[in-house]
Amino acid sequence: MAKLSEYERKRNFGKTAEPAPRKGGRKRKGAPRFVVQQHDATRLHWDLRLEHEGVGVSWAVPNGIPQDPSENRKAVRTEDHPLEYMTFEGEIPKGEYGAGTVQIWDRGTYELEKWRDDEIIFSFDGERLRGRYVLFRAGGPKDWMIHRMDPAEGNPDPYPDPLPPMLANEGELPRSTRGWAAELAWGGVRAIARCRPGRLDLRDADLEDIGGRWPEVHRLSRQVGAHDAVLDGELVVFDEEGRPDRERLARRDRSGSEGAVRRRARENPATYVIFDLLFLDGEDLTDAPYRRRRELLEGLELEGEAWRVPANATAKIKELLSASAGEGVEGLVLKKQSSLYAPGRRTGEWLLVRPDGEPGEGAAGKGSAARGGGASSRTGITAAAEPIDKTKSRLLIGERELTVSNLAKVLYPAVGFTKGRLIDAYADLAEVLLPHLHGRPVTLKRYPDGVEGKFFYEKRSPKHRPDWVATARIWSESHKAEIDYTLLEDLPSLVWSANLANIELHTSLARVADLDRPDSMVFDLDLDPGAPADVVDCARIALRLHAFFAQLGLDSYAKTSGSKGIHLHVPLNGTATFAESCPFAKAVAETVAARFPDEVVSLQAKAKRKGRVLIDWSQNDTHKTTACVYSIRAKERPTASTPLEWGEVEAAAESGDASALVFTVEDLRRRIAAKGDLYAPLLTQKQELPEFSV
């Protein structure tokens, strides 16, 4: 029994229930056996044992037996075990070697093809495991790898990359709730957990890795065990009465040293509230109906100190909505039981319904907006700011620490809108705004004394910017030199920009990767010098342009400028350069002006523009900028450049109601919650310019 001496040396059989080796056991007949035991010890792992020459030759596999032939997984050679261990399950006492729980995960027989000191090839024939595998040395005597050699059975779906969560539209309780299921809207931090054996990857709605901030959730992977799963839920901090506490949540949702993070976790422990299952053991469930996803999720029986799967309701939903008032939740999220999971999208099949029926303001930080409920926040991102002195505060956003100042300073005197609210507004808009800012040079338009004071443009990125604010060195016509333009690539940079009282965001039509190639073509329908033309006249001309482009086979999209006019964009995202789009835009403007000379001009001279709408095509230039979609504007009220549906443009043109085409920041938040990003096609839709001239 020399082979088992190491096994015996490590164990006190008076204390552990593990089997002691039998002396002089008979040789067993038949195919050799294998067992895989799930071992919940200091670290969760799986012990593979192959019956060979009278012992169980053993490896510890930290991340489980691979099912995918594209993977190699680490396997650590351990001491041989007696054959009696092939049936062992139970508790190894604390203080003993390998203390923890041992459970049989799979067992059966195997067919041996090759056994060498550095390579073993065999085929599993178990209850779960089937297929041809190889164990091979990858270093020292204990360093091995295990690899599946044949294709996986059943053509499984690949394990997904990180994906954004599905979002909800804000709405009212349907007259009939038949076919709907209701869940509490917790107002927490939205989080997608990607669980694989022995591993957990936790991402927020922006796909940022937030696992380091929530250490208490990591043990969830132990309960998920050998499953490959992707879970959707919210991180919530509860008060002593079991109600969600947003202030405590805000104190948790920040980075720091490992010690600081663990201290915050002890002071304000979080719970991962799980409500959906997107992937399970080789099956992509995003195309499965909600009803089936919930059944599979509940079958996993996930319940722990820091995670749980609350029940949903399919009956008495109205009563549940009323009962949710005053309980610290935002209301209910209603989900059609037939609804598929649409990552990153609002489809109308998930509804955030508030108990009072009023549009809400959501939770602090990114959680509520990511869930798709209220797109603003009661306290806003600046609520987490920690005062430094009378004017300055420290604000943590992810890994970034910012100093923000004069949060109470009024920038819009007519309505009392402060710089703190400007920062909060841009933070709330970040989810839809940042994709449109990505990679584009930004010209800052700063109002240090508010909208009634003087402003200045700033093309050159401020020298005092943090080193993590991205820039791009680009030729500037006004400076006659290359300068560093600001790039607003993430939420901290956007907040930094707003803290400079940079109210408006003016961007190029091209990205820095190819400054000669615009993503779109723009037509600025301008009213200046104004009366008797108004924004309704701009709407009518926008409709004419929309019809004109349709005849050319081109889709077009409209947004308010946030000021007095309308912007119309034609997505390109193809091969067209400014050298092609600019003359094309000029030809279009001149053609429409020639057809409707009493309504439209295409010339910049103000003397010829009175009472008519200018189709400004000149912004289709590598050196020009336009107000970015979702940019807040420096008007009497904080209006914003807002995407429109063509039906809305038609309705305004027919009714003559100019107010229907004016949207404040608060209006925009509600529209995004209800309609999503209407300008999303500008990011991806490819169109080529047809041959056209005046």
HELIX and SHEET records of a PDB file:
HELIX    1   1 ALA A    2  LEU A    4  5                                   3    
HELIX    2   2 SER A    5  ARG A    9  1                                   5    
HELIX    3   3 LEU A   83  THR A   87  5                                   5    
HELIX    4   4 GLY A  211  ARG A  213  5                                   3    
HELIX    5   5 PRO A  215  VAL A  217  5                                   3    
HELIX    6   6 LEU A  220  VAL A  224  1                                   5    
HELIX    7   7 ARG A  246  ARG A  252  1                                   7    
HELIX    8   8 GLU A  258  GLU A  267  1                                  10    
HELIX    9   9 TYR A  290  GLY A  299  1                                  10    
HELIX   10  10 ILE A  317  SER A  324  1                                   8    
HELIX   11  11 GLY A  367  ARG A  371  1                                   5    
HELIX   12  12 ILE A  381  ALA A  384  5                                   4    
HELIX   13  13 LYS A  419  LEU A  437  1                                  19    
HELIX   14  14 LEU A  491  ASN A  499  1                                   9    
HELIX   15  15 VAL A  512  ASP A  514  5                                   3    
HELIX   16  16 VAL A  535  GLN A  551  1                                  17    
HELIX   17  17 PHE A  578  ARG A  595  1                                  18    
HELIX   18  18 LYS A  606  LYS A  608  5                                   3    
HELIX   19  19 TRP A  646  SER A  655  1                                  10    
HELIX   20  20 ALA A  658  LEU A  661  5                                   4    
HELIX   21  21 VAL A  665  LYS A  675  1                                  11    
HELIX   22  22 PRO A  681  THR A  684  1                                   4    
SHEET    1   A 9 GLY A  90  ILE A  92  0                                        
SHEET    2   A 9 GLY A 100  ARG A 116 -1                                        
SHEET    3   A 9 ARG A  33  ASP A  40 -1                                        
SHEET    4   A 9 LEU A  44  HIS A  52 -1                                        
SHEET    5   A 9 VAL A  55  VAL A  61 -1                                        
SHEET    6   A 9 ASN A  72  ARG A  77 -1                                        
SHEET    7   A 9 ASP A 143  ARG A 148 -1                                        
SHEET    8   A 9 ARG A 130  ARG A 137 -1                                        
SHEET    9   A 9 GLU A 119  GLY A 126 -1                                        
SHEET    1   B 4 LEU A 167  GLU A 170  0                                        
SHEET    2   B 4 ARG A 346  VAL A 353  1                                        
SHEET    3   B 4 GLY A 331  LYS A 336 -1                                        
SHEET    4   B 4 TRP A 180  ALA A 185 -1                                        
SHEET    1   C 5 ARG A 199  ARG A 203  0                                        
SHEET    2   C 5 VAL A 189  ARG A 196 -1                                        
SHEET    3   C 5 ALA A 229  VAL A 237 -1                                        
SHEET    4   C 5 ALA A 270  LEU A 280 -1                                        
SHEET    5   C 5 GLU A 283  ASP A 284 -1                                        
SHEET    1   D 6 ARG A 199  ARG A 203  0                                        
SHEET    2   D 6 VAL A 189  ARG A 196 -1                                        
SHEET    3   D 6 ALA A 229  VAL A 237 -1                                        
SHEET    4   D 6 ALA A 270  LEU A 280 -1                                        
SHEET    5   D 6 TRP A 307  ARG A 308  1                                        
SHEET    6   D 6 GLU A 303  GLY A 304 -1                                        
SHEET    1   E 3 GLU A 386  PRO A 387  0                                        
SHEET    2   E 3 LYS A 392  ILE A 397 -1                                        
SHEET    3   E 3 ARG A 400  SER A 405 -1                                        
SHEET    1   F 2 VAL A 410  TYR A 412  0                                        
SHEET    2   F 2 PHE A 417  THR A 418 -1                                        
SHEET    1   G 4 PHE A 456  GLU A 458  0                                        
SHEET    2   G 4 VAL A 442  ARG A 446 -1                                        
SHEET    3   G 4 ASN A 502  THR A 507 -1                                        
SHEET    4   G 4 THR A 626  ALA A 627 -1                                        
SHEET    1   H 2 THR A 471  SER A 476  0                                        
SHEET    2   H 2 ALA A 481  THR A 486 -1                                        
SHEET    1   I 6 VAL A 600  VAL A 601  0                                        
SHEET    2   I 6 VAL A 613  ASP A 616  1                                        
SHEET    3   I 6 SER A 520  ASP A 526 -1                                        
SHEET    4   I 6 ILE A 566  PRO A 571 -1                                        
SHEET    5   I 6 TYR A 557  THR A 560 -1                                        
SHEET    6   I 6 PRO A 643  LEU A 644 -1                                        
END                                                                             
